[in-house]
Each structure stands twice: as C-alpha cells, then as structure tokens.
C-alpha cells in the first residue's frame, strides 16, 4: 500500500503544503498530495490561500511521480492532465477519478465505501479529534492511503 502525505504532513496536521515540509515528506519516502490552482497566470500551491508557485522540478520526472495533484479548478485539472501528471479533482462527489491511473480517490465523508486495489483512501480529515492511527477506517487494503500521519501508517504497515 502506498502512503501519501497530506500536504506534506508526516506526524500530524499542521502543514498547508509548505515547501520544506513537502520536501521532507518526499525525502522520508512518502508520496505527497498537493492542492494546486491557477492564479496570476501561474500554477500555485495552497489549499485555502495561495502559498507559492508550483516548482518546475516538481512537475518533471522522476520527481513528479511522487506527487498526487489535487486540482482546485477545471483549468488546473486540464493543464496538469495534459502534462501527464497524476491529478484528480472533486467537490461533493463520493469519489474522484485519479488520472492517468484511473484510481478512485475516496473522500472521508463518504464512508462506508468499498475499498479495493484501485482505491485511494483519504483519511486526512478523519484524524482530527481521533486517535493518530485509525486502522479500523481501512477494512480492505487500498492501493494507497492519504493521511496527515504517514510515519504512524508506515510503522503500522511494517509491523502488521
């Protein structure tokens, strides 16, 4: 199972895609989910606010393979998709399709959903107010999991 760091977090929530934390998560061996939108004629990183321009090296292979780009608008989705990058977009749907792999990205508010080897389980939001590692939220082994706690999930995976 692949472990995806939510916005560069590795030991709990707090980061909003800060570049140094994103790079630390990649250096630790994790994939990273990033919120991206087009603004000021640039691709910009940031969930609630624009933080910085998407670094060019992050969209070039092989580093681009470490990212799961969450497009915040259709223009960004189309642009990242045209570059052949891993991208998904959703609003209130139970799941989004991740391209180019055609995986299902399941948002945590849509439980229960059947998880299979083609599913990315987003548990980043579940952990607020819950134990750090809620392994009961994943009843089948998904393709990947997106979390604010990737170090704890890595330990769990290595010790199960």
N, C-alpha and C positions, 0 to 999 in steps of 0.2 A: 504494500500500500504506500502510495506517495504521500508525503506530508507537506502541506502548503502553509506557509506562514501568512497569516492575515495582516497585510500592510507592514510587514517587517517585524512584527511582534514575535518574540521567541519564548518569553517567560511571563506572559500575561498581557492584557490590553494596555494601551498607552500610546503606541506609535500611530501617527497618521501618515504613514509612508515616508518618514524621514529617511533621507538617503543613506546616512551612516547605519541606521538600523536595518534597512533593506540589504545593504551590502554585508552586514554581519550575519544576517539570516542565510544569505547565499553562501557565504564562507563556511557556515556551520552545516552546509549540505542540504538545506531546505529549498523548496520552490517558494515563490512569493506571489501573492495576489496583490495587484495594484489597481487603484481607481484612476482612470485616465479620461480626460475630456479635452476637447479642442477649445482653446481660448486664445485671444490675441494672435491668431494665425499660427499657433504652436500646439503641439500635444503637451498637455500639462498633467502633472501628478497631483492628486489630492482628493479626498472624499468630500468633506464639507467646505473646504476652502482650497484655492489653488496654492500649491506649495512651491513647485519648481518645474522647469521644463523637463520633459522626458529625456534622459540622457541618451544620446545617439548609440553609445555602446550597448545599452540595454535592449535595443531592437535589432542588434546584429548577432548572427550566430557566432559562437555557440552560446553566448550568454543569454540570448533571447529565449532559449529553451527552458530557462529557469523561471520564467515569468508566466503568470496567468493574468492577462489584462482584462479588467472589468471595465468595459466601455460604459461611460455615463450618458452617452447620446449616440444617435444613429450614425452621424457623420464620423465619429471616432471609431465606432464598430466597423464601418465600411473601410476606413483608412487602415486600421490595424489588420483587418482581414485581408486586404489587398496586398499587404506586406508579407502575408503568410504567417502572421503571428498567432499565438493561441489567444483567443478572445471570446468573451461572452458578454451578454447584456440582458438585464431583466428589470422589471418593475415589480408588479404584484403577482406574476405567474408562479405556479408551484415549482417550476424548474426552467432553466435556460439551457440551450444547447451550446456547448463549447466547440468552437471551430479551431483548427481543422479536424480534430479527432472525433467530433460528434458525440461527445460525452454529455451526460446530463448533470448540470450544476444545480443541486437541490438547496433551496434556501431553508434555514432552520424553522421558519414559522410554518412551514408546510409539512409537519410531521403528523402521522407516520406516512412515509413513502417507502416503497420497496427499493432497497439498495442492492446493487449488483456490481459486477466488474466494470460497468460502463458509467458509474455514478461517482460524482464528486460531492461529498457530504460537507456542507458548510456548517460548522459548529461554533464559529467565532462568536456569534451572538448568544448562544446558549449559555456560555460560561459565566456571564455576568450574574453574580449572586449565587452561583452553583459551585460545586467542588471543581478544582482545577481540571480534573480529568474525568469527564463523564463518559466512560466507555459504554455505559448502558444505552447511550443515544445511538450507537452504531451496532445494529444487531447482525448485519452481514458485512463481509469485508468489501468495502467500496474500492474503486480504483484509486481514489485519493481522499484526503480529508483536509479541510481548510480550518485553521484554528489559531487563536492567539497564544496557545500553549504548545508549540511544536516540540520543545525539549521534553515535556512530560509524555507526549504521544510517542516520541522516539523511544524513550525508556520503556513505556508500556509495550510497544511492538517488539523491542529487543528481549523482553522478559516474559512474554506470554507463552 
